């Protein structure tokens, strides 16, 4: 807060709780808005900034063990990269096509679809049985869809219109990569707002709505992007450009009003929960944490918002990174998706839900004489399954899956297991109304804002978008403004 005392003017102090992409973007945007004189503190519970964005080392080379890319067609991440001077560091996929294991068979992933929902019945023909194709072809004869204002289950809608096979073989594998959850537990409006809008506007069927939303011809512009040295490049540049005091291994235990009309943060530092630090008093605070932490922090100041945060369910996932010997041949595909109902040849369930053949997908990972990286993704909402295994057993299980879907049996020269407990919020039916409750109550409190993956999208661009907006609102409410 600013107090005039002769020629002395104290700096505005702002705290950002959470040092993931949302929190670091918010800190950077606050710096842009408030200028060099603001004191910005970022409190991060873990021992490093970045949250789920984590570029580790695999066989001596940088490798992303959290998200590996961001959506370019949504502009926030690419725009931020350009703003930070990282445009030349951006790279895009090679164009290798993904595969899908459906009904025990491998097929190329259809192109004319939206998150597994086809624009024409022919688009999904290769992954459906004859009965499944007939059911999909009949959808456009069923007439328009009337969505409930409060949303409805995406899986329920699609099963009603297309049958179970399309959902199980195509939609769920794609959603599993985004939310680690299936269509039955997700809301139409929450996860596919453009589709919901097209249906509300009177599209003749779900198929017609998808066809209306997709471009008439496949474009040549890239869909995804990342950085040559890993996504942590963005984290590092945000941290530097924010010029913030980034305090890792620092947990905010509570948030309350102080005597000056600002906020007091009670802190714990290090691994000892009893190791309390000096409280931090600030003029403004931006909460950019996962939903459970946000619920705890807002419990006193904004109880209705805290209750809404507490209703958001979470999914856990893991990434098994394998470095195969140099020269190991990979399939001519960027990766393989596995449906939840797929089974190994012996009838047991797969541990993995997807593989990324990184050296096929990204040219910068194809290095002569270097180890060949592959990612195996594990974990679905409500099904901890393989995540219960030890790291060694999880590597064994994922290697077994890799051998079955690709024929690769080479012994890795390096392997790394990264677990993300409660990493992905589930955008269930009614998610939009929960977010409305959160944002409505927080808006009534001066000097506090919220951002993050629990609100308006789980991807990196969406997180950047919520952080930019929240930081600008908070900066505009600070005394110096």
N, C-alpha and C positions, 0 to 999 in steps of 0.2 A: 504494500500500500504506500501511497505517497503522502508524506507529511512535510509541510513547509516549516523550517526552523532556521531563521535568518537565511543564509545562502545554501543551506544543506537540504537536499531533496533525496529521499530514500527511493530506491528502485522498486518497481513493481515486481512482486514475487509470484511465480506461478508454478504449481506442481502438476506433473503428469504421472498418473499411477498406471504402470504397465509399460514395459519397454519393448513390446513387439513392434510390428510394422505400423500399427495404428498409433501407438504411443509415440514412436520416433517421428512419424510424419507430423503428428500434432505438435511435438516440440519444435520441429523445423518450421512449421507454418506459424507458430506463435512467435518465433524469432523474426520471421519475415514481417509479421504484423506489428510487433511491439518494439523492434529495433534492438540495438546493442545494449541498451541500458537495462533491459529486463533481466531478472534472475530466473532462470528456468531450471527446475530440478526434475529429473526422471527417476522414479523409484521402481526397480525391477526385482522381483523375488528371486529369480534364478541367478546363476553366476555369469551370465552373458546377456547382452542385449540381442534383440532379434525375434524372440518368441519362437514360433514354429518355423520361421525362416532360419535355417542352419546349414551352412556350408562347412562340411567336415573334410577330413582327409581320408581318401581311400586309395591304397596302393601308391601313396606319395603324391596324389593329385587331388585338387579340390573337387568335391562332389556334394551335391545337395541331398540331404537326408530328410528334409521336410518337403514342402512344395518345391517343385523343380522349375516352374514357369508361371507366367501370368497371362491372362487373356488380353490380347492386344486390341481386339475390337471394342473393348470397353476402355476408354482413353486414359483413365486417371494414372495408371502406373507408367505407361509410356510417356505421358506428358511430364510426370514428375522426374523420370529419368532424364529427359531432355533438359528440364529446368536445372538439374544438378550437374549437367555437362557430361552425361553418360550415354549420349546417343550412339557414339562410336563403339561402345561396349556391348550394345544390344545384338543378340543373335536370334535366329528363328529356326524352327525345325527344318529338316531336310526335305520333307514332303513324302517320306516313307509312310505307307498306309498302316493303320492299326488293324489287328485281327481280333476276332471274337470266337470264343469257344462256346458253341450253343448246340444243345442236343447231342453232345459228344463229338461234334464235328467242328473243324476250324473254317471260318469264312472271313472274308474281308469286311471291315466295318462299313455299313451303308453310309453313303454321303448325303443323300437327300432326306435329312431327318433333323429333328430338334430334340436333343437329349433322349434319343432313342425312339421318338414318335415320328413315324414316317410321313413324308409329304404325299406319297403315293403308295399304294399297296405293293407295287413292284420294288420299291426301295428296300423293303425288308425281306424280299422273297428268299434270299440265300440263307437266312438264319431261321426261317420258320418252316414247320411241316406243311403239308398240303392243307390240312385242316386249319392251321394257324394262318396261312396265306388267305384262305377263303374268308375267315373271320375278319381279318384286317381289311380285305377288299370290300366287305359289306358295311364298314363303319360309316362311309359317307352317305349311305342310304338311311341312316338312323335319324337324321335331322339335327337341328341346332341343339346346343347344350345350354341349360340354364344353371349357372353356378349360384350357390348360396352366397349372399353378401358377405357372410362370415367365413367363406372358403369351404372347401371340402377336400377329402383325401385325393391326392393325385393318383395313387394306385387304385382306389375305388373307382374313380372316373374311367381310367384307362382299361381296367379289367371289364367294366360294364360295357365299354364301347368296342374294345379290341379282343377281349379274352385274356386268359392268364398267360398264354405263351409269349406274347409280345412283351409283357411286363417282365416276366421271369428271364427271358433270354436276351433282351435288348435294353429295356429301360433301366432295370435295376443295376446291371453292370456299369452303366454310364453314371448313374446317380451315386453308386458306391464310390467312385473316384472323387466326387465333389463333396458329398456329405458323409460318406461311410454309412449311409442309410439307404433303405429301399423306398420305393414309391408309396407303399402303403402307409408309412409313417410321416409323409411329407405333404404339405398343403399345396394346392395348385397356385393360388395367389401368392403364397410366400416364396415358392421356388421358381415359378414360371409366370411372372406378372405379364409379360407380353402376350403369352398364350391366353391368359385369363382375360386380358383386355380385348383380344380378338374375338373370343367367345361372347363376351358381354356386348360387343358391337354387332353381333348377329351372324357370325360365321356359320355356314351351313352345316359344318361338322368339325370334329377335331382335326381330321385330315385336311380339310379346307383351310382351317385356321393356320396350321403349320405351313401349308403351301403358300399362303398369303404372306407369312412372315419371312420365309426364306427367299433369297435372291433368285431370280429366274434362272440364272446360270451360275455354277460355282465360280467364285471369285479367285483371283490370283494373290490377293493380299494375305499375308500370314495371319494365322489365328492366335498363335502363342508366341511369347518371347521370353528370353532370360538373358543372363550376362555370362560372358566367357569364363569369368572366374567364379561364377556362382551367384546366387541371389543375395548372399551376404554382402555383395558389392553395394547394393542399395542400402542395406543397414548401415554399413560403414560410412557411406557418404551422408546419409541423413544425420547420423550421430555427430559427425564433424561439422556439418553445416548448421546444425542447431546450436552449437556452442553451449550445450546444456551440461549441467552437472549430473552425469548419469551414475546413479548409485545402484550397483548390482548387489545381490544378496541382501536386499533391503525390502522388507515386507511392511506395508501399511496395515496396521491392525485395526484402526478405527479412524473415522472422519467425523469431526464435529465443528460447530461454530466456535470461533475465538472471541475474545472481548473487543476486538477492533472491527468486527463485522466481516472478517475473512474466515479462513478455515484452518483448523489445527489437525495435523496428521500425526497420530501416534505410531512410532516406527519400531521395528525389530530388525536388528542387523545380524548377519552371519547365520549359522545353523542353529544357534541356541534360541528357542522361542522366548526365553526369559531375558535375553540380552537386549533390553530396551535402549533405544538411542534417544537423544534429545529430540523432543517433539519439533515438528516443522510447521511454522506459521506462514501462511501464504494469503495473497489476495484472491487467487482463483485456483481452481483445481479441475483437471480433466481426467475422468476415469476411463481408461482404455484397457480393461482387464477382461478375462473370461467371465461368463455369466455368474458362476458361483461366487467369485470374489467380489464382483460388482454388487451382488445381492447383500453380501455381508457388509460392505462399506456403506451402502445406502440405507441400511436397515433403520437407522434412527432419523436421518435427515429426510429421506424420501421413502417411507415404508411401502407405499403402493408400487413404486418403481421397483423396490427391492423384491417384493412379492412376485412381480411379473418376471424379473430376471430369474428368480428361483424356479419358475415353471418351465424354463427352457431346458430340455434334455440334451445330453451330450453323448457323443460316440468317441470311443478310443480307437486308435489305429497304430500300426507300426510299419516301419520301412526296413527291409532286409537288403542291404547293399552288398553286392558281390563283385569282386574284381577277379575276372577269369584270366587264365594265362594269355599272354600276347599271341595273337593269331587265331584265337578261338572263333570259329565261324558262328555267326548269328543268323537267325531267320531273316528273310527279306521283308521285314516289317518293323514298325517303330515300337510295337508292343503287342500284348495279348490280354484281352479282358476275359474274365471268367465269371459266369453267372453263379449265383448262390446255390442253385440246384444242380450244378455240374458235379460230377463225381469222377474220381480216379478209376482206372481200369479194374481195381479190386473192389470198387463200390464205396470206398471211404471218401469223405469230403476233402476238397482241396484246402490247404492252409492259406494259400495266397488267393487274392481276388483279382490281381492284375500283375503283369510284368511289363517293365519298360526296358527295351533294348537300347540303352542310352547311346551307344556308339552308332546305332542306325538312325536314331531320332535326331541327334545333335552332332553336327560335323566336328565341333570342337572336342568331342569326346572320342573321336576316331583318330588316334595318334599311333603312327607306325612304331612298333617295338614296345608299346606301352600295354599295360593290362587292359582288358575289355570290361567296362562296367555294365552291370545289369541291376535294376531295382525290382524288388518284389514287394508289393503292398499287401498288408494283412489287416484284418479287422473290419467288422460290420456292426452297426448299431444293434445292441441287444444280444450280440453273439460274440462273446469274448473269445471263444474257440481257441485258436492257435496262440493267442496272446497270453494264455495261461502257461505256455511252455517256457522253459529256460531259454536263454539266448542261443546256447549251443543246439538245443533241440529244435528251436524255431528255424535256425539256419538249415538244419538237416531236412526238416519238413519242406521248406521252400525250395531247396535244391531238388528234392524228390518231385515236387510239382513242376519245376523248370524242366527236368528231364522228360516228364510225360508230355508236356505241351510243346516242347521245342526239340527234344532229343539231345540237349546239352547235358553232358555228365562230367565235364572237366572239373577238377578240384580247384576251388578258388585259391588265389594267392593272398587274398585279404577278404575279410568279411566284417560287416558292422551291423549291429541291430540298434535301431533307434525307436523308442516307444513314445507315443504321444497320448498320454492318458487324458480323457475328457477333452480332446483337442477340437472336435467339430460340433458346433451347435446344430441341433435338428430343427429345421424350419417346419414345424408341424402345423396342423390345421389351427387357425387362430393366431399364428405368429404375428401377423401384422397388427392385430389388436393389442397383443402384449407390448409390442414396440411403441404403439401409440400411448399406452399407459405409462411406459417408462419416460418417453420424451415429454409428455404433457406435464407430469409432475416435476421433472427436472427443470423444465423451462420456467417454473414458478420460483425456483431457488436462485438468488443472485450469485454469480461467481462460480458456477459449476456446470460442467457439460459432460456428455458421455459419447463414446465412440467404440468401434470394434466390430468383430465378426458376428457378434450376437444380434446385430441390429438389421442391417440392410444388405447383407450378402457376405458369404464366407471367403470369397476370393481376395487376392491382394488388391486389385483395383477398387473393389467395394470398400475394403478397410481404409484405403487411402482416401476415398471419397468421404466417408463418415468423419475421418480425422480432420480433413481440410475444413469441412463445414463447421465442425464443433470448435476447432481452434479459432476460426474467424469470428464465431459468435462470442467466444470467451474473450478474445482480444478486444472486441468492440465494447465489452462491458467493464473493462479494467479502468481504474481511476485515471491513468495517463491518457485515456482516449477521450 
